[in-house]
Amino acid sequence: MKSRIFITLVMLLTLSLGIIACQRTEPESPSLTQTPFQSQEPTTTSDLVQSKWQLSQPQTNSLLGIWGSSSSDVFAVGDEGTILHYDGEMWHKMESGTTLDLSGVWLTSPSDVYAVGDEGIILHYNGISWDPIKSPTTYNLKDIWGSSSSDIYIPMFSGGTLLHYNGERWIEMETGLDRPLHGVWGTSATDVFVCGRYNAILHYDGVSWQVMTKGTRNMDIMIAIWGISSEDVFSGNYLGLIVHYDGKTWYTMDSGTHENIFGFWGSSSHNVYAVGTKGTLLHYNGTGWNHLDSGTEDSILGIWGSSANNIFAVGEDGIILHYGGE
């Protein structure tokens, strides 16, 4: 009898220990400081970027160019003489005095702004009103850039010629290359780059224009050109081709798109943006180009920023994208 009781007690003790062990191996309930696991789709880079770019449409005329002096002084130009100004809070429509399409805008200060466009039109804003400037050409003007208020360049869409302002008057400047020109950008009066049709990329050293030939074969129609420095320049074309100049030669980059590239802007060599047709918005991180979600299918035709955390892009149907950083 005693042996049976002993065996029974041992069995009960073993069972109790097993139950306790099982209880200790069960997962504990989440405490107040723990977050229960939830199954969800991973957040993509596109999702993050889309949440940072704000899309607005203050009017419906397409916007083709943008430039500013600060985060509270930005000008955008476009179809039918459209000129908009951003004061840091809102976009306001300005009276341009023309119905011609405007393609480019550039400034030295809030009271010294130029806009250019079809039929050779050149407008100047003095801080109060926009006034026409007598132009020496009737060819369409696509872009404008200058190193100062007395050194301004405008590519002409014909014959490889630019308009140059020397502080007193506008004169035609021959490049020696008989091809339509699209974009212009530079770092100084002795370091200016221009791009155009049929493999046309030229450089001005303050004395003469030279056609850049190293690495420029099969570039076709180059639309936009922009850079960080004279040894870090980007250009793009109608077929999604992006080329980069390192101070010695141009070489092709993998853009990952066949959409037309219309503009570049960046804050450093590892933070560059490119925009194009069908809402194309690309970012270069110093290693490669990545697609970002612009939130629109409209073509993005121009981009400019005052800093890495304040960037504007404009485009078709009057869309305006704004990136305000984190």
BELURJO-V27514 format. One record per run of one state. SS is the DSSP state (alpha for helix, beta for strand, coil for the rest). FROM is the first residue (numbers start at 1). LEN is the number of residues. Records with the same first field share a line. If there is no record, write none. Layout:
SS = FROM-LEN ; FROM-LEN
This chain:
coil = 1-1 ; 26-19 ; 57-6 ; 71-2 ; 82-1 ; 87-4 ; 95-7 ; 110-2 ; 121-1 ; 126-4 ; 134-7 ; 142-3 ; 149-2 ; 157-4 ; 166-4 ; 175-6 ; 189-2 ; 197-4 ; 205-4 ; 212-10 ; 230-2 ; 238-4 ; 246-4 ; 254-7 ; 269-2 ; 277-4 ; 285-4 ; 292-8 ; 308-2 ; 319-1 ; 324-3
alpha = 2-24 ; 45-8 ; 79-3 ; 118-3 ; 316-3
beta = 53-4 ; 63-8 ; 73-6 ; 83-4 ; 91-4 ; 102-8 ; 112-6 ; 122-4 ; 130-4 ; 141-1 ; 145-4 ; 151-6 ; 161-5 ; 170-5 ; 181-8 ; 191-6 ; 201-4 ; 209-3 ; 222-8 ; 232-6 ; 242-4 ; 250-4 ; 261-8 ; 271-6 ; 281-4 ; 289-3 ; 300-8 ; 310-6 ; 320-4
